[in-house]
Amino acid sequence: MNNHLFIIARIFPKTECFAQAKQAILSIVPNTLEEEGCLQFAVHQDGECLFLYEEWRSQEDLEKHYSMPYIAPIFEAYKEWLKEPVEINKLKRLA
């Protein structure tokens, strides 16, 4: 069993910001998947709620991801776009 970090992030944009938020998040997928340490990075949708499913080799790799220049503008835009803060669930694989 590996010690990878699994994340499910729930992102709930305001209705009027949904399309813009969705497009911005989708735009980072190719760059994110090329990052060393990123094993999975997928965007899912349920109504007007977006979910990120991520697998990282380590917490350090995730922290490097958060510092990438293409991530900062999205985190800044979240202040305007979101109905509520991003819900981040860090999971450890059991089986």
mmCIF file as gemmi writes it, N, C-alpha and C atoms, coordinates in Angstrom:
data_model
loop_
_atom_site.group_PDB
_atom_site.id
_atom_site.type_symbol
_atom_site.label_atom_id
_atom_site.label_alt_id
_atom_site.label_comp_id
_atom_site.label_asym_id
_atom_site.label_entity_id
_atom_site.label_seq_id
_atom_site.pdbx_PDB_ins_code
_atom_site.Cartn_x
_atom_site.Cartn_y
_atom_site.Cartn_z
_atom_site.occupancy
_atom_site.B_iso_or_equiv
_atom_site.pdbx_formal_charge
_atom_site.auth_seq_id
_atom_site.auth_asym_id
_atom_site.pdbx_PDB_model_num
ATOM 1 N N . MET Axp A 1 ? 0.852 -1.184 0 1 0 ? 1 A 1
ATOM 2 C CA . MET Axp A 1 ? 0 0 0 1 0 ? 1 A 1
ATOM 3 C C . MET Axp A 1 ? 0.895 1.243 0 1 0 ? 1 A 1
ATOM 4 N N . ASN Axp A 2 ? 0.534 2.203 -0.83 1 0 ? 2 A 1
ATOM 5 C CA . ASN Axp A 2 ? 1.326 3.433 -0.898 1 0 ? 2 A 1
ATOM 6 C C . ASN Axp A 2 ? 0.824 4.448 0.129 1 0 ? 2 A 1
ATOM 7 N N . ASN Axp A 3 ? 1.585 5.5 0.305 1 0 ? 3 A 1
ATOM 8 C CA . ASN Axp A 3 ? 1.213 6.573 1.226 1 0 ? 3 A 1
ATOM 9 C C . ASN Axp A 3 ? 0.804 7.825 0.474 1 0 ? 3 A 1
ATOM 10 N N . HIS Axp A 4 ? 0.265 7.65 -0.715 1 0 ? 4 A 1
ATOM 11 C CA . HIS Axp A 4 ? -0.156 8.799 -1.509 1 0 ? 4 A 1
ATOM 12 C C . HIS Axp A 4 ? -1.252 9.568 -0.792 1 0 ? 4 A 1
ATOM 13 N N . LEU Axp A 5 ? -1.377 10.82 -1.163 1 0 ? 5 A 1
ATOM 14 C CA . LEU Axp A 5 ? -2.407 11.7 -0.611 1 0 ? 5 A 1
ATOM 15 C C . LEU Axp A 5 ? -3.546 11.785 -1.62 1 0 ? 5 A 1
ATOM 16 N N . PHE Axp A 6 ? -4.73 11.474 -1.181 1 0 ? 6 A 1
ATOM 17 C CA . PHE Axp A 6 ? -5.919 11.557 -2.023 1 0 ? 6 A 1
ATOM 18 C C . PHE Axp A 6 ? -6.769 12.715 -1.513 1 0 ? 6 A 1
ATOM 19 N N . ILE Axp A 7 ? -7.297 13.485 -2.455 1 0 ? 7 A 1
ATOM 20 C CA . ILE Axp A 7 ? -8.101 14.658 -2.087 1 0 ? 7 A 1
ATOM 21 C C . ILE Axp A 7 ? -9.385 14.657 -2.897 1 0 ? 7 A 1
ATOM 22 N N . ILE Axp A 8 ? -10.468 14.976 -2.21 1 0 ? 8 A 1
ATOM 23 C CA . ILE Axp A 8 ? -11.714 15.314 -2.876 1 0 ? 8 A 1
ATOM 24 C C . ILE Axp A 8 ? -12.052 16.73 -2.402 1 0 ? 8 A 1
ATOM 25 N N . ALA Axp A 9 ? -12.067 17.658 -3.35 1 0 ? 9 A 1
ATOM 26 C CA . ALA Axp A 9 ? -12.372 19.054 -3.033 1 0 ? 9 A 1
ATOM 27 C C . ALA Axp A 9 ? -13.731 19.405 -3.622 1 0 ? 9 A 1
ATOM 28 N N . ARG Axp A 10 ? -14.59 19.988 -2.812 1 0 ? 10 A 1
ATOM 29 C CA . ARG Axp A 10 ? -15.918 20.424 -3.248 1 0 ? 10 A 1
ATOM 30 C C . ARG Axp A 10 ? -15.875 21.933 -3.425 1 0 ? 10 A 1
ATOM 31 N N . ILE Axp A 11 ? -16.238 22.38 -4.626 1 0 ? 11 A 1
ATOM 32 C CA . ILE Axp A 11 ? -16.198 23.802 -4.978 1 0 ? 11 A 1
ATOM 33 C C . ILE Axp A 11 ? -17.602 24.208 -5.391 1 0 ? 11 A 1
ATOM 34 N N . PHE Axp A 12 ? -18.161 25.179 -4.695 1 0 ? 12 A 1
ATOM 35 C CA . PHE Axp A 12 ? -19.552 25.565 -4.914 1 0 ? 12 A 1
ATOM 36 C C . PHE Axp A 12 ? -19.621 27.033 -5.34 1 0 ? 12 A 1
ATOM 37 N N . PRO Axp A 13 ? -19.465 27.286 -6.665 1 0 ? 13 A 1
ATOM 38 C CA . PRO Axp A 13 ? -19.492 28.672 -7.152 1 0 ? 13 A 1
ATOM 39 C C . PRO Axp A 13 ? -20.896 29.283 -7.082 1 0 ? 13 A 1
ATOM 40 N N . LYS Axp A 14 ? -20.925 30.597 -7.016 1 0 ? 14 A 1
ATOM 41 C CA . LYS Axp A 14 ? -22.193 31.319 -7.158 1 0 ? 14 A 1
ATOM 42 C C . LYS Axp A 14 ? -22.729 31.038 -8.564 1 0 ? 14 A 1
ATOM 43 N N . THR Axp A 15 ? -24.04 31.014 -8.703 1 0 ? 15 A 1
ATOM 44 C CA . THR Axp A 15 ? -24.665 30.706 -9.992 1 0 ? 15 A 1
ATOM 45 C C . THR Axp A 15 ? -24.129 31.593 -11.101 1 0 ? 15 A 1
ATOM 46 N N . GLU Axp A 16 ? -24.008 32.881 -10.838 1 0 ? 16 A 1
ATOM 47 C CA . GLU Axp A 16 ? -23.57 33.816 -11.875 1 0 ? 16 A 1
ATOM 48 C C . GLU Axp A 16 ? -22.087 33.671 -12.214 1 0 ? 16 A 1
ATOM 49 N N . CYS Axp A 17 ? -21.33 32.954 -11.388 1 0 ? 17 A 1
ATOM 50 C CA . CYS Axp A 17 ? -19.899 32.758 -11.619 1 0 ? 17 A 1
ATOM 51 C C . CYS Axp A 17 ? -19.567 31.326 -12.034 1 0 ? 17 A 1
ATOM 52 N N . PHE Axp A 18 ? -20.582 30.469 -12.107 1 0 ? 18 A 1
ATOM 53 C CA . PHE Axp A 18 ? -20.335 29.045 -12.325 1 0 ? 18 A 1
ATOM 54 C C . PHE Axp A 18 ? -19.547 28.777 -13.605 1 0 ? 18 A 1
ATOM 55 N N . ALA Axp A 19 ? -19.984 29.297 -14.729 1 0 ? 19 A 1
ATOM 56 C CA . ALA Axp A 19 ? -19.323 29.01 -16.01 1 0 ? 19 A 1
ATOM 57 C C . ALA Axp A 19 ? -17.872 29.481 -15.991 1 0 ? 19 A 1
ATOM 58 N N . GLN Axp A 20 ? -17.635 30.658 -15.461 1 0 ? 20 A 1
ATOM 59 C CA . GLN Axp A 20 ? -16.274 31.2 -15.408 1 0 ? 20 A 1
ATOM 60 C C . GLN Axp A 20 ? -15.393 30.362 -14.485 1 0 ? 20 A 1
ATOM 61 N N . ALA Axp A 21 ? -15.91 29.983 -13.334 1 0 ? 21 A 1
ATOM 62 C CA . ALA Axp A 21 ? -15.149 29.166 -12.386 1 0 ? 21 A 1
ATOM 63 C C . ALA Axp A 21 ? -14.843 27.796 -12.989 1 0 ? 21 A 1
ATOM 64 N N . LYS Axp A 22 ? -15.844 27.2 -13.608 1 0 ? 22 A 1
ATOM 65 C CA . LYS Axp A 22 ? -15.659 25.88 -14.215 1 0 ? 22 A 1
ATOM 66 C C . LYS Axp A 22 ? -14.573 25.935 -15.292 1 0 ? 22 A 1
ATOM 67 N N . GLN Axp A 23 ? -14.637 26.92 -16.158 1 0 ? 23 A 1
ATOM 68 C CA . GLN Axp A 23 ? -13.64 27.043 -17.227 1 0 ? 23 A 1
ATOM 69 C C . GLN Axp A 23 ? -12.245 27.272 -16.666 1 0 ? 23 A 1
ATOM 70 N N . ALA Axp A 24 ? -12.138 28.092 -15.641 1 0 ? 24 A 1
ATOM 71 C CA . ALA Axp A 24 ? -10.832 28.362 -15.038 1 0 ? 24 A 1
ATOM 72 C C . ALA Axp A 24 ? -10.237 27.099 -14.427 1 0 ? 24 A 1
ATOM 73 N N . ILE Axp A 25 ? -11.072 26.338 -13.74 1 0 ? 25 A 1
ATOM 74 C CA . ILE Axp A 25 ? -10.586 25.1 -13.124 1 0 ? 25 A 1
ATOM 75 C C . ILE Axp A 25 ? -10.193 24.098 -14.197 1 0 ? 25 A 1
ATOM 76 N N . LEU Axp A 26 ? -11.006 23.96 -15.228 1 0 ? 26 A 1
ATOM 77 C CA . LEU Axp A 26 ? -10.666 23.043 -16.318 1 0 ? 26 A 1
ATOM 78 C C . LEU Axp A 26 ? -9.362 23.447 -17.005 1 0 ? 26 A 1
ATOM 79 N N . SER Axp A 27 ? -9.088 24.734 -17.044 1 0 ? 27 A 1
ATOM 80 C CA . SER Axp A 27 ? -7.887 25.215 -17.744 1 0 ? 27 A 1
ATOM 81 C C . SER Axp A 27 ? -6.587 24.805 -17.056 1 0 ? 27 A 1
ATOM 82 N N . ILE Axp A 28 ? -6.639 24.493 -15.762 1 0 ? 28 A 1
ATOM 83 C CA . ILE Axp A 28 ? -5.397 24.117 -15.062 1 0 ? 28 A 1
ATOM 84 C C . ILE Axp A 28 ? -5.117 22.615 -15.118 1 0 ? 28 A 1
ATOM 85 N N . VAL Axp A 29 ? -6.061 21.835 -15.627 1 0 ? 29 A 1
ATOM 86 C CA . VAL Axp A 29 ? -5.889 20.383 -15.626 1 0 ? 29 A 1
ATOM 87 C C . VAL Axp A 29 ? -4.634 19.947 -16.388 1 0 ? 29 A 1
ATOM 88 N N . PRO Axp A 30 ? -4.418 20.372 -17.623 1 0 ? 30 A 1
ATOM 89 C CA . PRO Axp A 30 ? -3.222 19.888 -18.346 1 0 ? 30 A 1
ATOM 90 C C . PRO Axp A 30 ? -1.912 20.202 -17.627 1 0 ? 30 A 1
ATOM 91 N N . ASN Axp A 31 ? -1.753 21.432 -17.141 1 0 ? 31 A 1
ATOM 92 C CA . ASN Axp A 31 ? -0.524 21.797 -16.425 1 0 ? 31 A 1
ATOM 93 C C . ASN Axp A 31 ? -0.375 21.001 -15.139 1 0 ? 31 A 1
ATOM 94 N N . THR Axp A 32 ? -1.468 20.82 -14.437 1 0 ? 32 A 1
ATOM 95 C CA . THR Axp A 32 ? -1.417 20.089 -13.171 1 0 ? 32 A 1
ATOM 96 C C . THR Axp A 32 ? -1.002 18.642 -13.397 1 0 ? 32 A 1
ATOM 97 N N . LEU Axp A 33 ? -1.555 18.017 -14.419 1 0 ? 33 A 1
ATOM 98 C CA . LEU Axp A 33 ? -1.22 16.621 -14.702 1 0 ? 33 A 1
ATOM 99 C C . LEU Axp A 33 ? 0.245 16.437 -15.097 1 0 ? 33 A 1
ATOM 100 N N . GLU Axp A 34 ? 0.895 17.499 -15.529 1 0 ? 34 A 1
ATOM 101 C CA . GLU Axp A 34 ? 2.315 17.43 -15.882 1 0 ? 34 A 1
ATOM 102 C C . GLU Axp A 34 ? 3.233 17.66 -14.685 1 0 ? 34 A 1
ATOM 103 N N . GLU Axp A 35 ? 2.674 18.08 -13.564 1 0 ? 35 A 1
ATOM 104 C CA . GLU Axp A 35 ? 3.494 18.333 -12.382 1 0 ? 35 A 1
ATOM 105 C C . GLU Axp A 35 ? 4.057 17.025 -11.839 1 0 ? 35 A 1
ATOM 106 N N . GLU Axp A 36 ? 5.323 17.106 -11.421 1 0 ? 36 A 1
ATOM 107 C CA . GLU Axp A 36 ? 5.913 15.948 -10.764 1 0 ? 36 A 1
ATOM 108 C C . GLU Axp A 36 ? 5.157 15.71 -9.46 1 0 ? 36 A 1
ATOM 109 N N . GLY Axp A 37 ? 4.759 14.497 -9.242 1 0 ? 37 A 1
ATOM 110 C CA . GLY Axp A 37 ? 4.041 14.169 -8.009 1 0 ? 37 A 1
ATOM 111 C C . GLY Axp A 37 ? 2.545 14.109 -8.166 1 0 ? 37 A 1
ATOM 112 N N . CYS Axp A 38 ? 2.011 14.621 -9.269 1 0 ? 38 A 1
ATOM 113 C CA . CYS Axp A 38 ? 0.572 14.545 -9.52 1 0 ? 38 A 1
ATOM 114 C C . CYS Axp A 38 ? 0.277 13.232 -10.248 1 0 ? 38 A 1
ATOM 115 N N . LEU Axp A 39 ? -0.514 12.387 -9.626 1 0 ? 39 A 1
ATOM 116 C CA . LEU Axp A 39 ? -0.854 11.096 -10.216 1 0 ? 39 A 1
ATOM 117 C C . LEU Axp A 39 ? -2.252 11.1 -10.829 1 0 ? 39 A 1
ATOM 118 N N . GLN Axp A 40 ? -3.151 11.908 -10.265 1 0 ? 40 A 1
ATOM 119 C CA . GLN Axp A 40 ? -4.499 12.064 -10.817 1 0 ? 40 A 1
ATOM 120 C C . GLN Axp A 40 ? -4.991 13.474 -10.489 1 0 ? 40 A 1
ATOM 121 N N . PHE Axp A 41 ? -5.734 14.034 -11.42 1 0 ? 41 A 1
ATOM 122 C CA . PHE Axp A 41 ? -6.36 15.335 -11.187 1 0 ? 41 A 1
ATOM 123 C C . PHE Axp A 41 ? -7.548 15.407 -12.134 1 0 ? 41 A 1
ATOM 124 N N . ALA Axp A 42 ? -8.733 15.174 -11.617 1 0 ? 42 A 1
ATOM 125 C CA . ALA Axp A 42 ? -9.934 15.106 -12.442 1 0 ? 42 A 1
ATOM 126 C C . ALA Axp A 42 ? -10.993 16.049 -11.891 1 0 ? 42 A 1
ATOM 127 N N . VAL Axp A 43 ? -11.749 16.657 -12.796 1 0 ? 43 A 1
ATOM 128 C CA . VAL Axp A 43 ? -12.828 17.57 -12.428 1 0 ? 43 A 1
ATOM 129 C C . VAL Axp A 43 ? -14.152 16.875 -12.71 1 0 ? 43 A 1
ATOM 130 N N . HIS Axp A 44 ? -15.057 16.938 -11.734 1 0 ? 44 A 1
ATOM 131 C CA . HIS Axp A 44 ? -16.386 16.347 -11.862 1 0 ? 44 A 1
ATOM 132 C C . HIS Axp A 44 ? -17.424 17.416 -11.538 1 0 ? 44 A 1
ATOM 133 N N . GLN Axp A 45 ? -18.636 17.203 -12.01 1 0 ? 45 A 1
ATOM 134 C CA . GLN Axp A 45 ? -19.707 18.169 -11.786 1 0 ? 45 A 1
ATOM 135 C C . GLN Axp A 45 ? -20.967 17.45 -11.318 1 0 ? 45 A 1
ATOM 136 N N . ASP Axp A 46 ? -21.643 18.05 -10.345 1 0 ? 46 A 1
ATOM 137 C CA . ASP Axp A 46 ? -22.96 17.612 -9.89 1 0 ? 46 A 1
ATOM 138 C C . ASP Axp A 46 ? -23.797 18.882 -9.788 1 0 ? 46 A 1
ATOM 139 N N . GLY Axp A 47 ? -24.643 19.118 -10.786 1 0 ? 47 A 1
ATOM 140 C CA . GLY Axp A 47 ? -25.414 20.36 -10.816 1 0 ? 47 A 1
ATOM 141 C C . GLY Axp A 47 ? -24.47 21.536 -10.915 1 0 ? 47 A 1
ATOM 142 N N . GLU Axp A 48 ? -24.571 22.47 -9.973 1 0 ? 48 A 1
ATOM 143 C CA . GLU Axp A 48 ? -23.696 23.638 -9.96 1 0 ? 48 A 1
ATOM 144 C C . GLU Axp A 48 ? -22.606 23.509 -8.899 1 0 ? 48 A 1
ATOM 145 N N . CYS Axp A 49 ? -22.225 22.292 -8.633 1 0 ? 49 A 1
ATOM 146 C CA . CYS Axp A 49 ? -21.141 22.023 -7.696 1 0 ? 49 A 1
ATOM 147 C C . CYS Axp A 49 ? -20.047 21.277 -8.449 1 0 ? 49 A 1
ATOM 148 N N . LEU Axp A 50 ? -18.818 21.696 -8.252 1 0 ? 50 A 1
ATOM 149 C CA . LEU Axp A 50 ? -17.67 21.057 -8.898 1 0 ? 50 A 1
ATOM 150 C C . LEU Axp A 50 ? -16.876 20.284 -7.853 1 0 ? 50 A 1
ATOM 151 N N . PHE Axp A 51 ? -16.31 19.184 -8.28 1 0 ? 51 A 1
ATOM 152 C CA . PHE Axp A 51 ? -15.489 18.367 -7.405 1 0 ? 51 A 1
ATOM 153 C C . PHE Axp A 51 ? -14.16 18.091 -8.101 1 0 ? 51 A 1
ATOM 154 N N . LEU Axp A 52 ? -13.094 18.179 -7.343 1 0 ? 52 A 1
ATOM 155 C CA . LEU Axp A 52 ? -11.782 17.779 -7.836 1 0 ? 52 A 1
ATOM 156 C C . LEU Axp A 52 ? -11.427 16.48 -7.138 1 0 ? 52 A 1
ATOM 157 N N . TYR Axp A 53 ? -10.987 15.512 -7.931 1 0 ? 53 A 1
ATOM 158 C CA . TYR Axp A 53 ? -10.451 14.274 -7.366 1 0 ? 53 A 1
ATOM 159 C C . TYR Axp A 53 ? -8.973 14.265 -7.7 1 0 ? 53 A 1
ATOM 160 N N . GLU Axp A 54 ? -8.152 14.225 -6.668 1 0 ? 54 A 1
ATOM 161 C CA . GLU Axp A 54 ? -6.712 14.355 -6.852 1 0 ? 54 A 1
ATOM 162 C C . GLU Axp A 54 ? -5.974 13.229 -6.134 1 0 ? 54 A 1
ATOM 163 N N . GLU Axp A 55 ? -4.862 12.818 -6.726 1 0 ? 55 A 1
ATOM 164 C CA . GLU Axp A 55 ? -3.946 11.911 -6.055 1 0 ? 55 A 1
ATOM 165 C C . GLU Axp A 55 ? -2.548 12.487 -6.215 1 0 ? 55 A 1
ATOM 166 N N . TRP Axp A 56 ? -1.896 12.675 -5.091 1 0 ? 56 A 1
ATOM 167 C CA . TRP Axp A 56 ? -0.548 13.24 -5.058 1 0 ? 56 A 1
ATOM 168 C C . TRP Axp A 56 ? 0.395 12.253 -4.394 1 0 ? 56 A 1
ATOM 169 N N . ARG Axp A 57 ? 1.61 12.245 -4.85 1 0 ? 57 A 1
ATOM 170 C CA . ARG Axp A 57 ? 2.618 11.355 -4.288 1 0 ? 57 A 1
ATOM 171 C C . ARG Axp A 57 ? 2.897 11.7 -2.825 1 0 ? 57 A 1
ATOM 172 N N . SER Axp A 58 ? 2.817 13.009 -2.491 1 0 ? 58 A 1
ATOM 173 C CA . SER Axp A 58 ? 3.119 13.442 -1.124 1 0 ? 58 A 1
ATOM 174 C C . SER Axp A 58 ? 2.486 14.802 -0.832 1 0 ? 58 A 1
ATOM 175 N N . GLN Axp A 59 ? 2.455 15.153 0.431 1 0 ? 59 A 1
ATOM 176 C CA . GLN Axp A 59 ? 1.984 16.478 0.857 1 0 ? 59 A 1
ATOM 177 C C . GLN Axp A 59 ? 2.884 17.564 0.27 1 0 ? 59 A 1
ATOM 178 N N . GLU Axp A 60 ? 4.153 17.289 0.18 1 0 ? 60 A 1
ATOM 179 C CA . GLU Axp A 60 ? 5.088 18.265 -0.38 1 0 ? 60 A 1
ATOM 180 C C . GLU Axp A 60 ? 4.767 18.561 -1.844 1 0 ? 60 A 1
ATOM 181 N N . ASP Axp A 61 ? 4.403 17.526 -2.594 1 0 ? 61 A 1
ATOM 182 C CA . ASP Axp A 61 ? 4.025 17.736 -3.991 1 0 ? 61 A 1
ATOM 183 C C . ASP Axp A 61 ? 2.757 18.578 -4.097 1 0 ? 61 A 1
ATOM 184 N N . LEU Axp A 62 ? 1.818 18.354 -3.201 1 0 ? 62 A 1
ATOM 185 C CA . LEU Axp A 62 ? 0.596 19.16 -3.191 1 0 ? 62 A 1
ATOM 186 C C . LEU Axp A 62 ? 0.929 20.619 -2.876 1 0 ? 62 A 1
ATOM 187 N N . GLU Axp A 63 ? 1.799 20.849 -1.918 1 0 ? 63 A 1
ATOM 188 C CA . GLU Axp A 63 ? 2.182 22.215 -1.563 1 0 ? 63 A 1
ATOM 189 C C . GLU Axp A 63 ? 2.88 22.913 -2.735 1 0 ? 63 A 1
ATOM 190 N N . LYS Axp A 64 ? 3.704 22.175 -3.483 1 0 ? 64 A 1
ATOM 191 C CA . LYS Axp A 64 ? 4.324 22.754 -4.683 1 0 ? 64 A 1
ATOM 192 C C . LYS Axp A 64 ? 3.252 23.142 -5.694 1 0 ? 64 A 1
ATOM 193 N N . HIS Axp A 65 ? 2.234 22.297 -5.829 1 0 ? 65 A 1
ATOM 194 C CA . HIS Axp A 65 ? 1.118 22.588 -6.743 1 0 ? 65 A 1
ATOM 195 C C . HIS Axp A 65 ? 0.451 23.907 -6.36 1 0 ? 65 A 1
ATOM 196 N N . TYR Axp A 66 ? 0.177 24.078 -5.075 1 0 ? 66 A 1
ATOM 197 C CA . TYR Axp A 66 ? -0.483 25.304 -4.611 1 0 ? 66 A 1
ATOM 198 C C . TYR Axp A 66 ? 0.351 26.554 -4.896 1 0 ? 66 A 1
ATOM 199 N N . SER Axp A 67 ? 1.662 26.399 -5.057 1 0 ? 67 A 1
ATOM 200 C CA . SER Axp A 67 ? 2.521 27.56 -5.307 1 0 ? 67 A 1
ATOM 201 C C . SER Axp A 67 ? 2.76 27.831 -6.794 1 0 ? 67 A 1
ATOM 202 N N . MET Axp A 68 ? 2.175 27.013 -7.664 1 0 ? 68 A 1
ATOM 203 C CA . MET Axp A 68 ? 2.368 27.212 -9.101 1 0 ? 68 A 1
ATOM 204 C C . MET Axp A 68 ? 1.73 28.529 -9.551 1 0 ? 68 A 1
ATOM 205 N N . PRO Axp A 69 ? 2.348 29.225 -10.51 1 0 ? 69 A 1
ATOM 206 C CA . PRO Axp A 69 ? 1.839 30.534 -10.929 1 0 ? 69 A 1
ATOM 207 C C . PRO Axp A 69 ? 0.438 30.487 -11.548 1 0 ? 69 A 1
ATOM 208 N N . TYR Axp A 70 ? 0.017 29.379 -12.09 1 0 ? 70 A 1
ATOM 209 C CA . TYR Axp A 70 ? -1.323 29.292 -12.672 1 0 ? 70 A 1
ATOM 210 C C . TYR Axp A 70 ? -2.405 28.966 -11.634 1 0 ? 70 A 1
ATOM 211 N N . ILE Axp A 71 ? -2.007 28.692 -10.404 1 0 ? 71 A 1
ATOM 212 C CA . ILE Axp A 71 ? -2.966 28.398 -9.337 1 0 ? 71 A 1
ATOM 213 C C . ILE Axp A 71 ? -3.376 29.671 -8.587 1 0 ? 71 A 1
ATOM 214 N N . ALA Axp A 72 ? -2.448 30.551 -8.349 1 0 ? 72 A 1
ATOM 215 C CA . ALA Axp A 72 ? -2.712 31.767 -7.567 1 0 ? 72 A 1
ATOM 216 C C . ALA Axp A 72 ? -3.892 32.578 -8.089 1 0 ? 72 A 1
ATOM 217 N N . PRO Axp A 73 ? -4.021 32.812 -9.409 1 0 ? 73 A 1
ATOM 218 C CA . PRO Axp A 73 ? -5.166 33.606 -9.882 1 0 ? 73 A 1
ATOM 219 C C . PRO Axp A 73 ? -6.517 32.939 -9.585 1 0 ? 73 A 1
ATOM 220 N N . ILE Axp A 74 ? -6.547 31.632 -9.597 1 0 ? 74 A 1
ATOM 221 C CA . ILE Axp A 74 ? -7.806 30.935 -9.293 1 0 ? 74 A 1
ATOM 222 C C . ILE Axp A 74 ? -8.141 31.081 -7.816 1 0 ? 74 A 1
ATOM 223 N N . PHE Axp A 75 ? -7.151 30.879 -6.952 1 0 ? 75 A 1
ATOM 224 C CA . PHE Axp A 75 ? -7.401 31.049 -5.524 1 0 ? 75 A 1
ATOM 225 C C . PHE Axp A 75 ? -7.864 32.475 -5.219 1 0 ? 75 A 1
ATOM 226 N N . GLU Axp A 76 ? -7.307 33.436 -5.908 1 0 ? 76 A 1
ATOM 227 C CA . GLU Axp A 76 ? -7.723 34.834 -5.713 1 0 ? 76 A 1
ATOM 228 C C . GLU Axp A 76 ? -9.16 35.033 -6.202 1 0 ? 76 A 1
ATOM 229 N N . ALA Axp A 77 ? -9.492 34.473 -7.35 1 0 ? 77 A 1
ATOM 230 C CA . ALA Axp A 77 ? -10.843 34.611 -7.902 1 0 ? 77 A 1
ATOM 231 C C . ALA Axp A 77 ? -11.888 33.902 -7.05 1 0 ? 77 A 1
ATOM 232 N N . TYR Axp A 78 ? -11.495 32.863 -6.34 1 0 ? 78 A 1
ATOM 233 C CA . TYR Axp A 78 ? -12.437 32.162 -5.458 1 0 ? 78 A 1
ATOM 234 C C . TYR Axp A 78 ? -13.114 33.14 -4.498 1 0 ? 78 A 1
ATOM 235 N N . LYS Axp A 79 ? -12.409 34.18 -4.08 1 0 ? 79 A 1
ATOM 236 C CA . LYS Axp A 79 ? -12.971 35.159 -3.138 1 0 ? 79 A 1
ATOM 237 C C . LYS Axp A 79 ? -14.25 35.769 -3.696 1 0 ? 79 A 1
ATOM 238 N N . GLU Axp A 80 ? -14.318 35.942 -5 1 0 ? 80 A 1
ATOM 239 C CA . GLU Axp A 80 ? -15.491 36.52 -5.65 1 0 ? 80 A 1
ATOM 240 C C . GLU Axp A 80 ? -16.462 35.441 -6.125 1 0 ? 80 A 1
ATOM 241 N N . TRP Axp A 81 ? -15.962 34.338 -6.593 1 0 ? 81 A 1
ATOM 242 C CA . TRP Axp A 81 ? -16.775 33.321 -7.258 1 0 ? 81 A 1
ATOM 243 C C . TRP Axp A 81 ? -17.584 32.417 -6.338 1 0 ? 81 A 1
ATOM 244 N N . LEU Axp A 82 ? -17.098 32.154 -5.135 1 0 ? 82 A 1
ATOM 245 C CA . LEU Axp A 82 ? -17.661 31.07 -4.341 1 0 ? 82 A 1
ATOM 246 C C . LEU Axp A 82 ? -18.764 31.486 -3.381 1 0 ? 82 A 1
ATOM 247 N N . LYS Axp A 83 ? -19.748 30.605 -3.243 1 0 ? 83 A 1
ATOM 248 C CA . LYS Axp A 83 ? -20.82 30.784 -2.261 1 0 ? 83 A 1
ATOM 249 C C . LYS Axp A 83 ? -20.312 30.484 -0.856 1 0 ? 83 A 1
ATOM 250 N N . GLU Axp A 84 ? -19.369 29.553 -0.769 1 0 ? 84 A 1
ATOM 251 C CA . GLU Axp A 84 ? -18.807 29.137 0.52 1 0 ? 84 A 1
ATOM 252 C C . GLU Axp A 84 ? -17.376 28.661 0.274 1 0 ? 84 A 1
ATOM 253 N N . PRO Axp A 85 ? -16.585 28.563 1.327 1 0 ? 85 A 1
ATOM 254 C CA . PRO Axp A 85 ? -15.198 28.13 1.14 1 0 ? 85 A 1
ATOM 255 C C . PRO Axp A 85 ? -15.111 26.728 0.522 1 0 ? 85 A 1
ATOM 256 N N . VAL Axp A 86 ? -14.022 26.477 -0.165 1 0 ? 86 A 1
ATOM 257 C CA . VAL Axp A 86 ? -13.78 25.162 -0.734 1 0 ? 86 A 1
ATOM 258 C C . VAL Axp A 86 ? -13.683 24.154 0.413 1 0 ? 86 A 1
ATOM 259 N N . GLU Axp A 87 ? -14.372 23.036 0.246 1 0 ? 87 A 1
ATOM 260 C CA . GLU Axp A 87 ? -14.309 21.957 1.232 1 0 ? 87 A 1
ATOM 261 C C . GLU Axp A 87 ? -13.263 20.956 0.74 1 0 ? 87 A 1
ATOM 262 N N . ILE Axp A 88 ? -12.214 20.76 1.518 1 0 ? 88 A 1
ATOM 263 C CA . ILE Axp A 88 ? -11.139 19.858 1.12 1 0 ? 88 A 1
ATOM 264 C C . ILE Axp A 88 ? -11.109 18.67 2.071 1 0 ? 88 A 1
ATOM 265 N N . ASN Axp A 89 ? -11.227 17.491 1.489 1 0 ? 89 A 1
ATOM 266 C CA . ASN Axp A 89 ? -11.157 16.249 2.253 1 0 ? 89 A 1
ATOM 267 C C . ASN Axp A 89 ? -9.891 15.519 1.845 1 0 ? 89 A 1
ATOM 268 N N . LYS Axp A 90 ? -8.956 15.377 2.783 1 0 ? 90 A 1
ATOM 269 C CA . LYS Axp A 90 ? -7.723 14.633 2.538 1 0 ? 90 A 1
ATOM 270 C C . LYS Axp A 90 ? -7.938 13.217 3.044 1 0 ? 90 A 1
ATOM 271 N N . LEU Axp A 91 ? -7.737 12.27 2.139 1 0 ? 91 A 1
ATOM 272 C CA . LEU Axp A 91 ? -8.039 10.878 2.43 1 0 ? 91 A 1
ATOM 273 C C . LEU Axp A 91 ? -6.793 10.015 2.414 1 0 ? 91 A 1
ATOM 274 N N . LYS Axp A 92 ? -6.838 8.966 3.209 1 0 ? 92 A 1
ATOM 275 C CA . LYS Axp A 92 ? -5.781 7.967 3.212 1 0 ? 92 A 1
ATOM 276 C C . LYS Axp A 92 ? -6.41 6.658 2.759 1 0 ? 92 A 1
ATOM 277 N N . ARG Axp A 93 ? -5.83 6.059 1.756 1 0 ? 93 A 1
ATOM 278 C CA . ARG Axp A 93 ? -6.363 4.812 1.213 1 0 ? 93 A 1
ATOM 279 C C . ARG Axp A 93 ? -6.172 3.672 2.211 1 0 ? 93 A 1
ATOM 280 N N . LEU Axp A 94 ? -7.245 2.942 2.461 1 0 ? 94 A 1
ATOM 281 C CA . LEU Axp A 94 ? -7.19 1.824 3.391 1 0 ? 94 A 1
ATOM 282 C C . LEU Axp A 94 ? -7.111 0.478 2.679 1 0 ? 94 A 1
ATOM 283 N N . ALA Axp A 95 ? -7.723 0.385 1.531 1 0 ? 95 A 1
ATOM 284 C CA . ALA Axp A 95 ? -7.717 -0.894 0.789 1 0 ? 95 A 1
ATOM 285 C C . ALA Axp A 95 ? -7.795 -0.629 -0.695 1 0 ? 95 A 1
